[in-house]
Amino acid sequence: MTGTASPPASSRERKVAFWRWPIIGLRLLAMLVALAVSLPLYYLAAPFTARTPVPRAFLYALATISGVRIRKRGQRARGRAFFLANHVSWLDIPALAGTTGTAFVAHDGLAAIGPLRWLCDLNDTVFIARHDRRSIAFQIEQVRTALNETGALTIFPEGTTSDGLELLPFKSALLSALDADAEHIPIQPVLLDYGKETGNIAWVGAEPGLANALRILARVRPITLTVTFLPPLTDRERTNRKTIANAARQAIATAMTSARKQ
C-alpha cells in the first residue's frame, strides 16, 4: 500500500462529531441530486442502447461525492473481462464501477431488499444463488448479459470486506459466474488500495454498515484510492475455480506487499 496503512480505527475514532453532520447532509443531498438527474437519463437512453453510460457516470459521481479520488495503475484487459478484486469498503463498488463501468456479482440475499435490488439491476448486477443448482442456466445468461452491456464483471472472492491490511481466503465457490466463460474472456486480478487511510476506511468487525457510511461521509480530507490492474491470469492459472482463486489471491497479495514498500 502507498505508505504505511493505519490499523482499523478504534470505537472512539469511529464516532461522528456533531459539527460534521452538515458535511454528511450536503453529501447526501448531492447524491440525491445525482440520482434525480441520472434516472430520467437512464430510462430515456435504455430503449436505444444496451450500453448506456448513465450507471457508470452516476456511480462515479457517488464515489466523488463521498470524497474518493481515484488513481489508476496498470493496464486494463482489452474488451470484455472478469475482474477479481480485494474488498475493503462499500466505496469499492462505486469507485470501481465508475472507473471501469463494471457490473458486479453479489449473493442472492441482497436481491430480497427491494430498493437495493432495483439499484443493483440498473447496473446489471448478477445475483448468485449458491445452493440452487437449478438456477445455473439463468445465472449464466445473467453473466453473458452483464458482460455484453457493461463490458466487465467484478467478483470479490473474499466474500466480505477485510481490514485491507491482509487478504482473507479467496472462496472458489464464489467464482461460479466464471462457468459462463465459453469464450475464454480475460480474468484480471485488481488491487484496491486506500493507502494510509485503509484502517479508517475499512468496514470490519461489529461496526454497522450505516455507522461506517456516515463516518466516511463525515470526512473532510479526500480519500485516495489506487486501482491497480494486474496481468490477466494465464491458461495454466485458470484451469479451474481453485487454481483461479489461488492465482488471483497470490497476485493481489504480492502487489499489496509491493505497494506497502513504496
C-alpha positions, 0 to 999 in steps of 0.5 A, a space after each residue: 500500500 502507498 505508505 504505511 496503512 493505519 490499523 482499523 480505527 478504534 470505537 472512539 475514532 469511529 464516532 461522528 462529531 456533531 459539527 460534521 453532520 452538515 458535511 454528511 447532509 450536503 453529501 447526501 443531498 448531492 447524491 440525491 441530486 445525482 440520482 434525480 438527474 441520472 434516472 430520467 437519463 437512464 430510462 430515456 437512453 435504455 430503449 436505444 442502447 444496451 450500453 448506456 453510460 448513465 450507471 457508470 457516470 452516476 456511480 462515479 459521481 457517488 464515489 466523488 461525492 463521498 470524497 474518493 479520488 481515484 488513481 489508476 495503475 496498470 493496464 486494463 484487459 482489452 474488451 470484455 473481462 472478469 475482474 477479481 478484486 480485494 474488498 475493503 469498503 462499500 466505496 469499492 463498488 462505486 469507485 470501481 464501477 465508475 472507473 471501469 463501468 463494471 457490473 458486479 456479482 453479489 449473493 442472492 440475499 441482497 436481491 430480497 431488499 427491494 430498493 437495493 435490488 432495483 439499484 443493483 439491476 440498473 447496473 446489471 448486477 448478477 445475483 448468485 444463488 449458491 445452493 440452487 443448482 437449478 438456477 445455473 442456466 439463468 445465472 449464466 445468461 445473467 453473466 453473458 448479459 452483464 458482460 455484453 452491456 457493461 463490458 466487465 464483471 467484478 467478483 470479490 472472492 473474499 466474500 466480505 470486506 477485510 481490514 485491507 491490511 491482509 487478504 482473507 481466503 479467496 472462496 472458489 465457490 464464489 467464482 461460479 459466474 466464471 462457468 459462463 466463460 465459453 469464450 475464454 474472456 480475460 480474468 484480471 486480478 485488481 488491487 484496491 488500495 486506500 493507502 494510509 487511510 485503509 484502517 479508517 476506511 475499512 468496514 470490519 468487525 461489529 461496526 454497522 454498515 450505516 455507522 461506517 457510511 456516515 463516518 466516511 461521509 463525515 470526512 473532510 480530507 479526500 480519500 485516495 484510492 489506487 486501482 491497480 490492474 494486474 496481468 490477466 491470469 494465464 491458461 495454466 492459472 485458470 484451469 479451474 475455480 481453485 487454481 483461479 482463486 489461488 492465482 488471483 489471491 497470490 497476485 493481489 497479495 504480492 502487489 499489496 506487499 509491493 505497494 506497502 514498500 513504496 
